[in-house]
Amino acid sequence: MTARIVRIAALALVAFPFAAEAQRRSPSIARVTPYVGYMHFGSYVDGPLGTSVRNEGAPIYGAQLGIDLTDNIAFVGHIGYSDSNLEVGLPILGGLNVADSKMLLYDAGLQLRLPQVNSLGTGLAPFVEGGAGAMRTEIGAGSLKTQSTSLAFNYGGGVDLQVSKGIGLRAMAKDYVGRFDLRDATRLDLETRRTHNWAFTVGLNVGF
């Protein structure tokens, strides 16, 4: 009996370090990141004498879900919302708000994450990502409302500051590239160009 107890104790002592190390290194297989930030919109139209049509810069709110495919690659899905104003830029007078402009962003893509965390799951983890989706814009002035949905590509990057294996802080900059169909949304006979719309966000990164 004593010999059996000794053998069991010896096996436990050998196995324990490996089990503990595996537990410490066990990565999160999914991450949810609610965020807030600021969105800077590009000009839809640049007219003569410095005139322009664009959305005024505004706060953005949203969340991203990431599911690990490998240790370094994850599938990400995202939804974001911004409530802005459609602004006509005029020389000398500056910007003139002509309508309310609400934008819904939804997309999916891949994220390349470069873990620089220690065995306890803390440290810095930079990443880059890219994908495609849509921008749904609703323009409203008084009782009149219209909307337009257009294809949008996106790319960006940031860094996760992991304070534990499952909790981190995320800072990210992301460019949404698309063409807003002003004719479809407002019936104005204006040719729009492809715009770059930058979102600068911070959020809480929760892994599980």
BAMI-572384 format. One record per residue: z, x, y of N, C-alpha, C, O in turn; chain; residue number from 0; residue in one letter. Coordinates in steps of 0.1 Angstrom, whole numbers, plus 5000, padded with zeros to 4 digits. Example, Ala and Ser with C-alpha at 12.3 -4.5 7.8 and 13.67 -1.06 7.14 Angstrom:
BEGIN
SITE:nzz:nxx:nyy:cazz:caxx:cayy:czz:cxx:cyy:ozz:oxx:oyy:c:k:r
SITE:5078:5132:4943:5078:5123:4955:5078:5132:4967:5085:5142:4967:A:0:A
SITE:5071:5128:4978:5071:5137:4989:5079:5129:5000:5080:5134:5011:A:1:S
This chain:
BEGIN
SITE:nzz:nxx:nyy:cazz:caxx:cayy:czz:cxx:cyy:ozz:oxx:oyy:c:k:r
SITE:5000:5008:4988:5000:5000:5000:5000:5009:5013:4993:5006:5022:A:0:M
SITE:5009:5019:5012:5009:5028:5024:4996:5035:5026:4992:5036:5038:A:1:T
SITE:4989:5039:5016:4977:5046:5017:4966:5037:5023:4958:5041:5031:A:2:A
SITE:4966:5024:5019:4957:5014:5024:4959:5012:5039:4949:5011:5046:A:3:R
SITE:4972:5011:5043:4975:5009:5057:4970:5021:5065:4965:5019:5076:A:4:I
SITE:4972:5033:5060:4967:5045:5067:4952:5045:5068:4947:5048:5079:A:5:V
SITE:4945:5041:5058:4930:5041:5059:4926:5030:5069:4916:5033:5077:A:6:R
SITE:4932:5018:5069:4928:5008:5079:4931:5013:5093:4922:5011:5102:A:7:I
SITE:4942:5019:5095:4946:5024:5108:4936:5035:5113:4932:5035:5124:A:8:A
SITE:4932:5044:5103:4922:5054:5107:4909:5048:5110:4903:5053:5120:A:9:A
SITE:4904:5038:5103:4891:5032:5106:4892:5025:5120:4882:5026:5128:A:10:L
SITE:4903:5019:5123:4905:5012:5136:4905:5022:5147:4899:5020:5158:A:11:A
SITE:4911:5034:5145:4911:5044:5156:4897:5050:5158:4893:5053:5169:A:12:L
SITE:4889:5051:5147:4875:5056:5149:4866:5045:5155:4858:5049:5164:A:13:V
SITE:4868:5033:5152:4859:5022:5157:4862:5018:5171:4853:5014:5178:A:14:A
SITE:4875:5019:5175:4879:5013:5188:4872:5020:5199:4867:5012:5208:A:15:F
SITE:4870:5033:5200:4863:5039:5212:4848:5034:5213:4843:5031:5224:A:16:P
SITE:4842:5032:5201:4828:5027:5202:4827:5013:5206:4818:5009:5213:A:17:F
SITE:4837:5004:5201:4837:4990:5205:4840:4989:5220:4834:4981:5227:A:18:A
SITE:4849:4997:5225:4853:4996:5239:4841:5001:5248:4839:4995:5258:A:19:A
SITE:4834:5011:5243:4823:5016:5251:4812:5006:5251:4805:5004:5262:A:20:E
SITE:4809:4999:5240:4799:4989:5239:4802:4978:5248:4793:4972:5255:A:21:A
SITE:4815:4974:5249:4819:4963:5257:4817:4967:5272:4813:4958:5280:A:22:Q
SITE:4821:4979:5276:4819:4983:5290:4805:4984:5294:4801:4981:5305:A:23:R
SITE:4796:4988:5284:4782:4989:5288:4774:4977:5286:4762:4977:5289:A:24:R
SITE:4780:4966:5280:4772:4954:5277:4767:4948:5290:4775:4944:5299:A:25:S
SITE:4754:4948:5292:4749:4943:5305:4749:4928:5306:4749:4921:5296:A:26:P
SITE:4748:4923:5318:4746:4909:5320:4731:4906:5317:4722:4913:5320:A:27:S
SITE:4729:4894:5310:4715:4891:5306:4709:4881:5317:4697:4879:5316:A:28:I
SITE:4717:4876:5326:4712:4868:5336:4720:4869:5349:4732:4873:5348:A:29:A
SITE:4714:4867:5360:4720:4868:5373:4716:4857:5382:4704:4853:5383:A:30:R
SITE:4726:4851:5389:4723:4840:5399:4728:4846:5413:4739:4851:5414:A:31:V
SITE:4719:4845:5423:4721:4851:5436:4719:4841:5447:4708:4839:5452:A:32:T
SITE:4729:4833:5451:4728:4825:5463:4728:4834:5475:4735:4845:5475:A:33:P
SITE:4720:4831:5486:4719:4840:5497:4717:4832:5510:4714:4820:5510:A:34:Y
SITE:4719:4839:5521:4716:4835:5535:4709:4846:5542:4710:4858:5538:A:35:V
SITE:4702:4843:5552:4695:4853:5560:4687:4848:5572:4689:4837:5577:A:36:G
SITE:4677:4856:5576:4669:4853:5587:4654:4855:5583:4651:4865:5576:A:37:Y
SITE:4646:4846:5588:4631:4847:5585:4623:4848:5597:4624:4840:5607:A:38:M
SITE:4615:4859:5597:4606:4861:5608:4592:4857:5604:4587:4863:5594:A:39:H
SITE:4585:4848:5611:4572:4843:5607:4561:4850:5615:4562:4853:5626:A:40:F
SITE:4550:4852:5608:4538:4857:5614:4530:4846:5621:4533:4834:5620:A:41:G
SITE:4521:4850:5630:4513:4841:5638:4502:4835:5629:4494:4842:5622:A:42:S
SITE:4501:4821:5630:4490:4814:5623:4477:4816:5630:4466:4818:5624:A:43:Y
SITE:4478:4816:5643:4466:4817:5652:4469:4826:5664:4479:4824:5670:A:44:V
SITE:4460:4835:5666:4461:4844:5679:4449:4840:5687:4437:4844:5684:A:45:D
SITE:4451:4834:5698:4440:4829:5707:4438:4839:5719:4444:4850:5719:A:46:G
SITE:4430:4835:5728:4427:4843:5740:4438:4844:5749:4447:4835:5750:A:47:P
SITE:4439:4855:5757:4449:4857:5767:4463:4857:5762:4472:4852:5769:A:48:L
SITE:4465:4861:5750:4478:4862:5744:4484:4849:5739:4496:4849:5736:A:49:G
SITE:4476:4839:5737:4482:4826:5731:4483:4828:5716:4476:4836:5710:A:50:T
SITE:4492:4820:5711:4494:4821:5696:4501:4808:5691:4507:4800:5699:A:51:S
SITE:4500:4806:5678:4507:4795:5672:4515:4801:5660:4509:4807:5651:A:52:V
SITE:4528:4798:5659:4536:4804:5649:4549:4796:5647:4552:4787:5656:A:53:R
SITE:4556:4798:5636:4569:4793:5635:4579:4802:5642:4578:4814:5641:A:54:N
SITE:4589:4796:5649:4599:4803:5655:4609:4809:5644:4611:4803:5634:A:55:E
SITE:4614:4821:5646:4623:4827:5637:4635:4818:5634:4640:4812:5644:A:56:G
SITE:4640:4817:5622:4650:4808:5619:4658:4813:5607:4654:4822:5599:A:57:A
SITE:4670:4807:5605:4678:4810:5593:4671:4806:5580:4663:4796:5580:A:58:P
SITE:4674:4813:5569:4668:4809:5556:4680:4809:5546:4689:4817:5546:A:59:I
SITE:4680:4799:5537:4690:4797:5526:4683:4796:5513:4672:4790:5512:A:60:Y
SITE:4689:4801:5503:4682:4799:5490:4690:4805:5478:4702:4809:5480:A:61:G
SITE:4684:4806:5467:4690:4812:5455:4679:4818:5446:4668:4813:5446:A:62:A
SITE:4683:4828:5438:4674:4834:5429:4681:4835:5415:4693:4838:5414:A:63:Q
SITE:4673:4832:5405:4678:4834:5391:4670:4845:5384:4658:4845:5385:A:64:L
SITE:4677:4855:5379:4671:4866:5372:4675:4866:5357:4687:4865:5354:A:65:G
SITE:4665:4867:5348:4668:4868:5334:4662:4881:5328:4650:4884:5330:A:66:I
SITE:4671:4890:5323:4667:4903:5318:4657:4902:5306:4660:4895:5296:A:67:D
SITE:4646:4909:5307:4637:4910:5296:4639:4923:5289:4638:4924:5276:A:68:L
SITE:4642:4934:5296:4647:4947:5291:4658:4951:5300:4663:4944:5309:A:69:T
SITE:4663:4964:5298:4673:4969:5306:4669:4971:5321:4678:4970:5329:A:70:D
SITE:4656:4972:5323:4652:4975:5337:4642:4964:5342:4639:4965:5354:A:71:N
SITE:4638:4955:5334:4628:4945:5339:4634:4931:5337:4639:4928:5326:A:72:I
SITE:4633:4923:5347:4638:4909:5347:4627:4899:5352:4619:4903:5361:A:73:A
SITE:4627:4887:5346:4620:4876:5352:4628:4869:5362:4640:4867:5360:A:74:F
SITE:4622:4867:5374:4630:4861:5385:4623:4848:5389:4611:4847:5390:A:75:V
SITE:4631:4838:5392:4626:4825:5398:4634:4823:5411:4646:4826:5411:A:76:G
SITE:4628:4818:5421:4634:4817:5434:4631:4804:5442:4620:4799:5440:A:77:H
SITE:4640:4799:5450:4637:4788:5459:4645:4790:5472:4656:4794:5472:A:78:I
SITE:4638:4788:5483:4644:4790:5496:4640:4779:5506:4630:4773:5504:A:79:G
SITE:4648:4778:5516:4645:4767:5526:4648:4772:5540:4658:4779:5542:A:80:Y
SITE:4639:4769:5550:4641:4773:5564:4637:4761:5573:4626:4755:5571:A:81:S
SITE:4645:4758:5583:4642:4748:5592:4639:4754:5606:4648:4760:5612:A:82:D
SITE:4627:4754:5610:4622:4761:5622:4616:4752:5632:4617:4739:5630:A:83:S
SITE:4609:4757:5641:4601:4750:5651:4587:4756:5652:4585:4768:5651:A:84:N
SITE:4576:4747:5652:4563:4752:5655:4562:4755:5670:4564:4747:5678:A:85:L
SITE:4558:4768:5672:4559:4773:5686:4545:4777:5690:4538:4784:5683:A:86:E
SITE:4541:4773:5702:4529:4777:5709:4533:4788:5719:4540:4785:5729:A:87:V
SITE:4527:4800:5717:4530:4811:5727:4520:4811:5738:4508:4811:5736:A:88:G
SITE:4525:4811:5750:4517:4810:5762:4520:4822:5771:4532:4826:5772:A:89:L
SITE:4510:4828:5778:4512:4839:5787:4522:4835:5798:4521:4824:5803:A:90:P
SITE:4531:4844:5801:4541:4843:5812:4551:4832:5808:4563:4835:5809:A:91:I
SITE:4547:4821:5803:4557:4810:5800:4565:4813:5788:4576:4808:5786:A:92:L
SITE:4559:4821:5779:4566:4824:5766:4563:4813:5756:4553:4807:5756:A:93:G
SITE:4573:4811:5747:4571:4802:5735:4575:4787:5739:4585:4785:5746:A:94:G
SITE:4567:4778:5735:4569:4764:5738:4570:4757:5724:4560:4756:5717:A:95:L
SITE:4581:4751:5721:4583:4743:5708:4576:4730:5709:4579:4722:5718:A:96:N
SITE:4567:4727:5700:4559:4715:5700:4562:4706:5688:4559:4694:5689:A:97:V
SITE:4569:4710:5678:4572:4702:5667:4583:4709:5658:4585:4721:5659:A:98:A
SITE:4589:4701:5650:4599:4706:5640:4591:4711:5628:4581:4704:5624:A:99:D
SITE:4595:4722:5622:4587:4728:5610:4597:4732:5600:4605:4741:5601:A:100:S
SITE:4597:4725:5588:4605:4728:5577:4597:4734:5566:4586:4730:5563:A:101:K
SITE:4602:4745:5560:4595:4752:5550:4603:4754:5537:4615:4758:5538:A:102:M
SITE:4597:4750:5526:4603:4752:5513:4595:4763:5505:4582:4761:5504:A:103:L
SITE:4601:4773:5501:4595:4784:5493:4599:4783:5479:4611:4781:5476:A:104:L
SITE:4590:4784:5469:4594:4785:5455:4584:4794:5448:4572:4793:5450:A:105:Y
SITE:4589:4803:5440:4580:4813:5434:4587:4819:5421:4599:4816:5419:A:106:D
SITE:4580:4827:5414:4585:4834:5402:4578:4847:5401:4566:4849:5407:A:107:A
SITE:4584:4857:5395:4578:4870:5394:4586:4879:5385:4594:4875:5377:A:108:G
SITE:4584:4892:5387:4591:4902:5379:4599:4912:5388:4594:4914:5400:A:109:L
SITE:4610:4916:5384:4618:4925:5391:4620:4938:5383:4624:4937:5371:A:110:Q
SITE:4618:4950:5389:4621:4963:5383:4634:4968:5389:4635:4971:5401:A:111:L
SITE:4644:4969:5381:4657:4973:5385:4660:4986:5380:4658:4990:5368:A:112:R
SITE:4666:4995:5388:4669:5009:5385:4684:5010:5385:4690:5015:5395:A:113:L
SITE:4691:5007:5373:4705:5008:5373:4711:5022:5376:4707:5032:5370:A:114:P
SITE:4719:5022:5386:4727:5035:5389:4742:5032:5388:4749:5037:5396:A:115:Q
SITE:4746:5024:5378:4760:5020:5377:4766:5028:5366:4760:5034:5357:A:116:V
SITE:4779:5029:5367:4787:5037:5357:4791:5028:5345:4786:5016:5344:A:117:N
SITE:4798:5033:5336:4801:5026:5323:4810:5013:5326:4811:5004:5318:A:118:S
SITE:4816:5012:5338:4824:5001:5341:4816:4990:5348:4821:4979:5352:A:119:L
SITE:4803:4993:5351:4795:4983:5357:4795:4983:5372:4790:4974:5378:A:120:G
SITE:4801:4994:5378:4801:4994:5393:4791:5005:5398:4788:5014:5390:A:121:T
SITE:4787:5004:5410:4778:5013:5416:4766:5006:5423:4767:4994:5425:A:122:G
SITE:4756:5014:5426:4744:5009:5433:4733:5007:5423:4730:5016:5414:A:123:L
SITE:4725:4996:5425:4713:4994:5416:4702:4989:5425:4701:4977:5428:A:124:A
SITE:4693:4998:5429:4681:4995:5437:4671:4987:5429:4671:4989:5417:A:125:P
SITE:4663:4979:5435:4652:4972:5428:4641:4969:5437:4642:4969:5449:A:126:F
SITE:4629:4966:5431:4617:4961:5437:4612:4949:5429:4615:4948:5417:A:127:V
SITE:4605:4940:5436:4600:4928:5429:4588:4923:5435:4585:4926:5447:A:128:E
SITE:4580:4915:5428:4569:4908:5433:4565:4896:5425:4569:4895:5413:A:129:G
SITE:4558:4887:5431:4555:4874:5424:4545:4866:5432:4539:4870:5441:A:130:G
SITE:4545:4853:5427:4536:4843:5434:4542:4830:5433:4550:4827:5424:A:131:A
SITE:4538:4821:5442:4544:4807:5443:4537:4799:5453:4525:4800:5455:A:132:G
SITE:4545:4792:5461:4539:4783:5471:4548:4782:5483:4561:4784:5482:A:133:A
SITE:4542:4779:5494:4550:4775:5507:4546:4761:5510:4534:4758:5513:A:134:M
SITE:4556:4752:5510:4554:4738:5514:4560:4736:5528:4572:4738:5530:A:135:R
SITE:4551:4733:5538:4555:4732:5552:4554:4717:5556:4543:4711:5554:A:136:T
SITE:4564:4712:5562:4564:4699:5568:4565:4699:5583:4575:4705:5588:A:137:E
SITE:4556:4694:5590:4555:4694:5604:4559:4680:5609:4553:4670:5604:A:138:I
SITE:4569:4679:5618:4573:4666:5623:4574:4666:5638:4580:4675:5644:A:139:G
SITE:4569:4655:5645:4571:4653:5659:4574:4639:5662:4564:4631:5661:A:140:A
SITE:4586:4635:5665:4589:4621:5666:4588:4614:5652:4594:4619:5642:A:141:G
SITE:4581:4603:5652:4579:4595:5639:4567:4600:5631:4565:4596:5620:A:142:S
SITE:4560:4610:5637:4548:4615:5630:4552:4627:5621:4559:4637:5626:A:143:L
SITE:4549:4627:5608:4551:4638:5599:4539:4640:5591:4532:4631:5587:A:144:K
SITE:4537:4653:5588:4526:4657:5579:4530:4670:5572:4540:4676:5576:A:145:T
SITE:4524:4673:5561:4528:4684:5553:4516:4691:5547:4505:4686:5546:A:146:Q
SITE:4518:4704:5543:4507:4712:5537:4514:4722:5527:4525:4727:5530:A:147:S
SITE:4508:4724:5516:4513:4733:5506:4502:4744:5503:4490:4740:5501:A:148:T
SITE:4506:4756:5504:4496:4767:5502:4502:4778:5493:4514:4779:5492:A:149:S
SITE:4492:4785:5486:4496:4796:5477:4502:4807:5485:4497:4810:5496:A:150:L
SITE:4512:4814:5480:4519:4825:5487:4522:4836:5476:4528:4833:5466:A:151:A
SITE:4519:4848:5480:4523:4860:5472:4535:4866:5479:4537:4864:5491:A:152:F
SITE:4543:4873:5471:4555:4879:5477:4558:4893:5471:4554:4895:5459:A:153:N
SITE:4564:4902:5479:4568:4914:5474:4580:4919:5482:4582:4914:5494:A:154:Y
SITE:4589:4927:5477:4600:4932:5484:4609:4940:5476:4605:4945:5465:A:155:G
SITE:4621:4943:5481:4630:4951:5474:4644:4951:5481:4646:4945:5492:A:156:G
SITE:4653:4957:5474:4667:4957:5480:4676:4965:5471:4672:4974:5464:A:157:G
SITE:4689:4963:5472:4699:4970:5465:4710:4961:5461:4715:4953:5470:A:158:V
SITE:4716:4962:5449:4728:4956:5445:4739:4965:5446:4739:4976:5440:A:159:D
SITE:4750:4962:5452:4762:4969:5452:4772:4962:5442:4778:4952:5446:A:160:L
SITE:4773:4968:5430:4781:4962:5420:4796:4966:5422:4799:4977:5421:A:161:Q
SITE:4804:4956:5423:4818:4958:5424:4825:4956:5411:4837:4960:5409:A:162:V
SITE:4818:4950:5401:4823:4949:5387:4810:4946:5379:4799:4946:5384:A:163:S
SITE:4812:4945:5366:4801:4943:5357:4793:4930:5360:4781:4929:5359:A:164:K
SITE:4801:4920:5365:4795:4906:5367:4793:4902:5382:4787:4892:5384:A:165:G
SITE:4799:4910:5391:4799:4906:5405:4793:4917:5414:4797:4929:5412:A:166:I
SITE:4784:4914:5423:4778:4923:5432:4774:4917:5445:4774:4905:5446:A:167:G
SITE:4771:4925:5455:4766:4921:5467:4751:4926:5468:4748:4937:5465:A:168:L
SITE:4742:4917:5473:4728:4920:5473:4723:4919:5487:4726:4910:5495:A:169:R
SITE:4715:4930:5491:4708:4930:5504:4693:4931:5500:4690:4940:5492:A:170:A
SITE:4684:4923:5506:4670:4923:5502:4661:4920:5514:4665:4912:5523:A:171:M
SITE:4650:4926:5514:4639:4922:5524:4627:4918:5516:4623:4925:5506:A:172:A
SITE:4620:4907:5519:4609:4902:5511:4599:4896:5520:4602:4888:5530:A:173:K
SITE:4586:4899:5517:4575:4894:5525:4568:4884:5517:4563:4886:5506:A:174:D
SITE:4566:4872:5523:4559:4861:5518:4545:4860:5525:4544:4858:5537:A:175:Y
SITE:4534:4862:5517:4521:4864:5523:4513:4851:5519:4510:4849:5507:A:176:V
SITE:4509:4844:5529:4501:4831:5527:4493:4827:5539:4495:4833:5550:A:177:G
SITE:4485:4817:5537:4477:4811:5548:4481:4796:5549:4479:4788:5541:A:178:R
SITE:4487:4793:5561:4491:4780:5564:4479:4772:5569:4472:4776:5578:A:179:F
SITE:4477:4760:5562:4465:4752:5565:4468:4743:5577:4473:4732:5575:A:180:D
SITE:4466:4748:5589:4469:4741:5601:4461:4728:5602:4465:4718:5608:A:181:L
SITE:4448:4729:5598:4439:4717:5599:4445:4706:5590:4445:4694:5594:A:182:R
SITE:4449:4710:5578:4454:4700:5568:4467:4693:5573:4469:4681:5572:A:183:D
SITE:4476:4702:5580:4489:4697:5584:4489:4690:5597:4496:4680:5599:A:184:A
SITE:4480:4694:5606:4481:4688:5620:4468:4682:5625:4468:4676:5635:A:185:T
SITE:4457:4684:5617:4444:4679:5621:4438:4686:5633:4428:4682:5638:A:186:R
SITE:4444:4697:5637:4439:4705:5647:4428:4714:5642:4429:4720:5631:A:187:L
SITE:4417:4715:5649:4405:4722:5644:4407:4737:5648:4400:4743:5656:A:188:D
SITE:4417:4743:5641:4420:4757:5643:4419:4765:5630:4425:4761:5620:A:189:L
SITE:4413:4776:5630:4412:4784:5618:4424:4794:5617:4426:4801:5627:A:190:E
SITE:4432:4793:5607:4444:4801:5606:4441:4813:5598:4431:4814:5590:A:191:T
SITE:4449:4823:5600:4448:4836:5592:4459:4837:5582:4469:4830:5583:A:192:R
SITE:4458:4847:5574:4469:4850:5564:4480:4856:5572:4478:4865:5580:A:193:R
SITE:4492:4852:5569:4504:4857:5576:4514:4864:5567:4514:4862:5555:A:194:T
SITE:4522:4873:5573:4533:4879:5567:4546:4874:5572:4548:4874:5584:A:195:H
SITE:4554:4868:5563:4566:4861:5567:4578:4868:5561:4580:4867:5548:A:196:N
SITE:4586:4876:5568:4596:4884:5563:4610:4877:5563:4614:4872:5573:A:197:W
SITE:4616:4877:5551:4630:4872:5549:4639:4884:5547:4637:4892:5538:A:198:A
SITE:4650:4885:5555:4660:4895:5554:4673:4888:5550:4678:4880:5558:A:199:F
SITE:4678:4890:5538:4689:4882:5533:4700:4891:5527:4698:4903:5524:A:200:T
SITE:4712:4885:5526:4723:4890:5519:4729:4879:5510:4729:4868:5514:A:201:V
SITE:4734:4883:5498:4739:4873:5489:4749:4879:5480:4752:4890:5479:A:202:G
SITE:4754:4869:5472:4764:4873:5461:4757:4873:5448:4751:4863:5444:A:203:L
SITE:4757:4884:5441:4750:4885:5428:4760:4883:5416:4769:4892:5414:A:204:N
SITE:4758:4873:5409:4768:4869:5398:4761:4870:5385:4751:4863:5382:A:205:V
SITE:4766:4879:5376:4760:4881:5363:4768:4875:5352:4780:4874:5353:A:206:G
SITE:4761:4870:5342:4768:4865:5330:4759:4866:5318:4763:4862:5307:A:207:F
